[in-house]
């Protein structure tokens, strides 16, 4: 017997306040054939009981109660259990639109794509505002999407607004359980590097619900919090032998994460000692694209801070953003 069309993986931790809407949105998905994999990640509230009651009424649901290991470990457990031809992710405090999985699955069949992304809606639960989030422009090539992920793209970075061919996970690709912020982006980076074809649908298939405990709440020590992600990204790019191709993009993101917290002057004062070593780690000049070699040599010679500061001044004067981004 063939498996379901889609496995939906839902990690749950102390989500009793939000879980009802999530479960209702899943129950409303009538097509295609799906299995729902709920990982109760050591919840101490009524989450586990709510899931058990839902399972009794919903034959497509599977519930696993585990010790708390974190959202990435929970998602990885779900990936290993999935039997579907495609995999989708849903957070317990969010919801699918009524026909979300049907829209994504039809697009996958129509395009024969390994990854199908979609637009989504931000819903502020406190004030009731709904804000549509749409890709402009849509990127069609996987390797170009990788570039956008390195630049922290607000749609391509997320796991939860996409459908993935299960074959992408057959080589063991999974979330880095040591990274707490940006783990979605790291997995997507690898998945898009291995995707043969991608597609995007303009429909909004997902509702990301913002509340005081959501991931969109303010992050203290922004740069320090994102460093594990940046270090892991560096290792992935080296392992996949593409760091030279994305040298300029990785450089910009390494700077941006620091500059966002500390400002241009402080970041550039510390650049040669603290940022440059990771940026240059593992690079071979002969593999750097010709158009990027001037910047590469400025970084190597320790002259990049002056160049970058000048570019940012020009940016303010001309209105052109991202001084060293293509």
C-alpha positions as CSV (number, residue, x, y, z in Angstrom):
1,X,0.0,0.0,0.0
2,X,1.3,3.4,-1.0
3,X,1.9,6.0,1.7
4,X,0.0,9.3,2.0
5,X,0.5,12.2,-0.4
6,X,1.8,14.5,2.4
7,X,3.1,14.1,5.9
8,X,2.5,17.2,8.0
9,X,4.9,17.5,10.9
10,X,3.7,19.5,13.9
11,X,6.1,20.0,16.9
12,X,4.1,21.0,20.0
13,X,5.4,22.4,23.3
14,X,3.0,24.0,25.8
15,X,0.7,25.2,23.1
16,X,-2.7,24.8,24.7
17,X,-3.6,28.4,24.2
18,X,-3.2,28.2,20.4
19,X,-3.5,24.5,19.5
20,X,-7.3,24.6,18.8
21,X,-7.0,26.8,15.7
22,X,-4.1,24.7,14.4
23,X,-6.0,21.5,14.8
24,X,-9.1,22.9,13.1
25,X,-7.1,24.0,10.2
26,X,-5.6,20.6,9.8
27,X,-8.9,18.8,10.1
28,X,-10.2,21.1,7.3
29,X,-7.6,19.7,4.8
30,X,-9.7,17.2,2.9
31,X,-7.4,16.8,-0.2
32,X,-4.9,15.3,-0.8
33,X,-4.4,12.3,1.4
34,X,-2.3,13.4,4.4
35,X,-0.9,12.0,7.7
36,X,-0.5,14.3,10.7
37,X,2.5,13.7,12.9
38,X,2.3,15.5,16.2
39,X,5.4,15.5,18.4
40,X,4.5,16.5,21.9
41,X,7.9,17.8,23.0
42,X,7.6,17.3,26.8
43,X,4.7,19.7,27.3
44,X,3.7,20.4,30.9
45,X,0.3,22.0,30.2
46,X,-2.8,20.4,28.5
47,X,-1.1,20.1,25.1
48,X,-0.7,16.3,25.3
49,X,-4.3,15.8,26.4
50,X,-5.7,18.0,23.6
51,X,-3.6,16.0,21.0
52,X,-4.8,12.7,22.4
53,X,-8.5,13.8,22.1
54,X,-7.9,15.0,18.6
55,X,-6.3,11.7,17.6
56,X,-9.4,9.8,18.9
57,X,-11.6,11.8,16.5
58,X,-9.1,12.2,13.6
59,X,-7.9,8.9,12.0
60,X,-5.1,10.7,10.0
61,X,-3.4,11.8,13.2
62,X,-0.4,10.2,15.0
63,X,0.7,11.6,18.3
64,X,4.0,11.0,20.1
65,X,4.8,12.1,23.6
66,X,8.5,12.6,24.2
67,X,10.9,14.2,26.7
68,X,11.7,17.9,25.9
69,X,14.5,18.1,23.4
70,X,13.6,21.3,21.5
71,X,11.8,22.1,18.3
72,X,14.5,21.0,15.9
73,X,14.8,17.6,17.5
74,X,11.0,17.3,17.4
75,X,10.9,18.1,13.7
76,X,13.8,15.7,13.0
77,X,11.9,13.0,14.7
78,X,8.9,13.8,12.5
79,X,11.0,13.7,9.4
80,X,12.2,10.2,10.2
81,X,8.7,9.0,10.9
82,X,7.1,10.5,7.7
83,X,5.7,8.2,5.1
84,X,4.4,10.7,2.7
85,X,5.6,11.5,-0.8
86,X,5.9,15.2,0.4
87,X,6.6,16.8,3.7
88,X,5.1,19.9,5.1
89,X,5.7,21.7,8.5
90,X,3.2,23.4,10.7
91,X,3.8,25.1,14.0
92,X,1.4,24.5,16.8
93,X,0.6,28.2,17.2
94,X,-0.1,28.8,13.5
95,X,-2.6,27.5,11.0
96,X,-3.1,26.5,7.4
97,X,-5.6,28.2,5.1
98,X,-8.6,26.1,4.2
99,X,-7.2,24.6,0.9
100,X,-3.5,25.1,1.6
101,X,-2.2,21.5,1.1
102,X,-4.4,21.0,-2.0
103,X,-2.9,24.1,-3.6
104,X,0.7,23.1,-2.8
105,X,0.2,19.5,-3.9
106,X,-1.4,20.4,-7.2
107,X,1.5,22.8,-7.8
108,X,4.0,20.1,-7.0
109,X,2.3,17.7,-9.5
110,X,1.9,20.3,-12.1
111,X,5.5,21.6,-12.0
112,X,7.3,18.4,-10.9
113,X,9.2,20.6,-8.4
114,X,11.1,19.3,-5.4
115,X,10.2,22.4,-3.3
116,X,7.0,24.5,-3.6
117,X,6.9,27.8,-1.7
118,X,3.9,30.0,-1.1
119,X,2.9,33.4,0.2
120,X,1.5,33.7,3.8
121,X,-0.2,36.0,6.2
122,X,1.0,37.5,9.4
123,X,-1.8,37.7,12.0
124,X,-1.2,39.7,15.1
125,X,-3.4,38.0,17.7
126,X,-3.4,41.0,20.1
127,X,-4.6,43.7,17.7
128,X,-6.2,41.5,15.1
129,X,-4.2,42.9,12.1
130,X,-3.6,40.6,9.1
131,X,-0.6,41.5,6.9
132,X,-0.1,39.7,3.6
133,X,3.5,38.6,2.9
134,X,4.4,38.1,-0.8
135,X,7.5,37.3,-2.7
136,X,8.6,40.1,-5.2
137,X,10.2,39.1,-7.4
138,X,9.7,35.3,-7.4
139,X,13.1,33.5,-7.9
140,X,12.9,30.4,-10.1
141,X,16.4,28.9,-9.8
142,X,17.4,26.9,-6.7
143,X,20.9,28.3,-6.7
144,X,19.6,31.9,-6.8
145,X,17.2,31.1,-3.9
146,X,20.3,29.9,-1.9
147,X,21.6,33.4,-2.3
148,X,18.4,34.9,-0.9
149,X,18.5,32.5,2.0
150,X,22.0,33.6,2.9
151,X,20.6,37.1,2.9
152,X,17.9,36.1,5.4
153,X,14.9,36.2,3.0
154,X,11.6,36.4,4.9
155,X,9.8,33.7,2.8
156,X,12.5,31.4,1.4
157,X,14.1,31.0,4.9
158,X,11.1,29.5,6.5
159,X,10.2,25.8,6.6
160,X,6.5,26.2,7.3
161,X,5.3,27.9,4.0
162,X,6.5,25.1,1.7
163,X,6.0,21.6,0.5
164,X,9.1,19.4,0.1
165,X,9.6,16.2,-1.9
166,X,10.4,13.5,0.7
167,X,13.3,12.3,-1.4
168,X,15.3,15.4,-0.4
169,X,15.6,14.0,3.1
170,X,16.7,10.5,2.1
171,X,20.4,11.4,2.4
172,X,19.9,12.4,6.0
173,X,19.4,16.1,5.7
174,X,17.9,17.4,8.9
175,X,17.8,20.4,11.3
176,X,20.9,21.3,13.3
177,X,19.7,20.7,16.8
178,X,22.5,22.9,18.3
179,X,21.2,26.0,16.5
180,X,18.3,27.8,18.2
181,X,17.9,30.8,15.8
182,X,18.0,30.4,12.1
183,X,17.8,26.6,12.0
184,X,15.0,26.8,9.3
185,X,17.3,28.8,7.0
186,X,20.2,26.3,7.5
187,X,18.0,23.3,6.5
188,X,16.5,25.2,3.5
189,X,20.0,26.2,2.4
190,X,20.8,22.5,2.0
191,X,17.5,21.5,0.6
192,X,17.6,24.1,-2.1
193,X,21.2,23.2,-3.0
194,X,19.9,19.6,-3.6
195,X,16.6,20.6,-5.4
196,X,16.4,19.9,-9.1
197,X,13.4,22.2,-9.7
198,X,11.4,24.6,-7.6
199,X,8.1,26.5,-7.9
200,X,6.2,29.2,-6.1
201,X,2.4,29.8,-5.8
202,X,1.0,33.2,-5.2
203,X,-1.8,31.9,-3.0
204,X,-1.5,32.5,0.7
205,X,-1.5,29.0,2.3
206,X,-0.2,29.7,5.8
207,X,-1.1,32.0,8.7
208,X,1.8,32.9,11.0
209,X,0.2,34.0,14.2
210,X,2.2,36.6,16.2
211,X,1.9,36.7,20.0
212,X,4.1,37.5,23.0
213,X,5.8,34.1,23.0
214,X,6.3,33.7,19.2
215,X,9.6,33.6,17.4
216,X,9.0,37.1,16.1
217,X,9.3,38.6,19.5
218,X,12.3,40.8,20.0
219,X,15.7,39.0,20.3
220,X,18.3,40.4,22.7
221,X,22.0,40.4,21.7
222,X,21.0,40.0,18.1
223,X,24.5,39.3,16.7
224,X,25.5,36.9,19.5
225,X,22.2,35.0,19.1
226,X,22.7,34.5,15.4
227,X,26.4,33.5,15.5
228,X,25.7,29.8,15.8
229,X,23.6,30.0,12.6
230,X,26.3,31.9,10.8
231,X,29.0,29.5,11.8
232,X,26.9,26.5,10.7
233,X,26.1,28.3,7.4
234,X,29.9,28.7,6.8
235,X,30.4,24.9,7.4
236,X,27.5,24.0,5.0
237,X,28.8,26.2,2.2
238,X,32.3,24.7,2.6
239,X,31.0,21.2,2.7
240,X,28.9,21.7,-0.4
241,X,31.9,23.3,-2.1
242,X,30.0,26.5,-3.0
243,X,31.4,29.0,-0.5
244,X,33.4,30.8,-3.2
245,X,30.2,31.1,-5.4
246,X,28.5,32.8,-2.4
247,X,31.5,34.6,-1.0
248,X,30.1,38.1,-1.5
249,X,26.7,37.2,-0.1
250,X,28.1,35.5,3.0
251,X,30.4,38.4,3.6
252,X,27.4,40.8,3.5
253,X,25.4,38.8,5.9
254,X,28.2,38.4,8.3
255,X,28.6,42.1,8.3
256,X,24.8,42.8,8.5
257,X,24.2,40.6,11.5
258,X,27.0,42.5,13.4
259,X,26.1,45.9,12.1
260,X,22.4,45.5,13.1
261,X,23.4,45.4,16.7
262,X,26.6,47.4,16.8
263,X,26.5,49.9,14.0
264,X,28.8,50.5,11.0
265,X,31.7,52.1,12.8
266,X,32.0,49.5,15.6
267,X,31.6,46.6,13.2
268,X,34.2,47.9,10.8
269,X,36.6,48.6,13.7
270,X,36.4,44.9,14.6
271,X,36.0,43.5,11.1
272,X,39.6,42.4,10.5
273,X,40.0,40.7,13.8
274,X,36.6,39.1,14.4
275,X,34.7,38.8,11.1
276,X,37.3,38.4,8.5
277,X,38.7,35.0,9.7
278,X,35.3,33.2,9.2
279,X,34.6,35.0,5.9
280,X,38.0,33.8,4.5
281,X,37.8,30.4,6.1
282,X,38.3,27.6,3.5
283,X,38.3,29.9,0.4
284,X,40.4,29.3,-2.7
285,X,41.0,32.5,-4.7
286,X,41.0,30.7,-8.1
287,X,37.4,29.6,-7.4
288,X,36.1,33.1,-6.6
289,X,34.0,34.5,-9.4
290,X,36.0,37.1,-11.3
291,X,33.6,39.9,-10.5
292,X,34.1,39.3,-6.7
293,X,37.9,39.0,-6.6
294,X,38.4,42.8,-6.0
295,X,36.4,42.6,-2.8
296,X,38.1,39.3,-1.9
297,X,41.5,40.9,-2.2
298,X,40.4,43.9,-0.2
299,X,39.3,41.6,2.6
300,X,42.6,39.6,2.4
301,X,44.7,42.7,2.7
302,X,42.8,44.2,5.6
303,X,41.6,47.2,3.5
304,X,37.9,46.2,3.3
305,X,36.6,48.3,6.3
306,X,37.6,51.6,4.6
307,X,36.0,50.4,1.3
308,X,32.8,49.3,3.0
309,X,32.4,52.5,5.0
310,X,32.8,54.5,1.7
311,X,30.2,52.3,0.0
312,X,27.7,52.9,2.9
313,X,28.2,56.7,2.6
314,X,27.5,56.4,-1.2
315,X,24.5,54.3,-0.4
316,X,23.0,57.1,1.8
317,X,23.7,59.7,-0.8
318,X,22.4,57.8,-3.8
319,X,19.7,55.8,-2.1
320,X,21.1,52.5,-3.4
321,X,21.0,49.7,-0.7
322,X,23.4,46.9,0.1
323,X,26.7,48.5,-1.0
324,X,28.4,45.2,-1.7
325,X,25.4,43.1,-2.6
326,X,24.9,42.4,-6.3
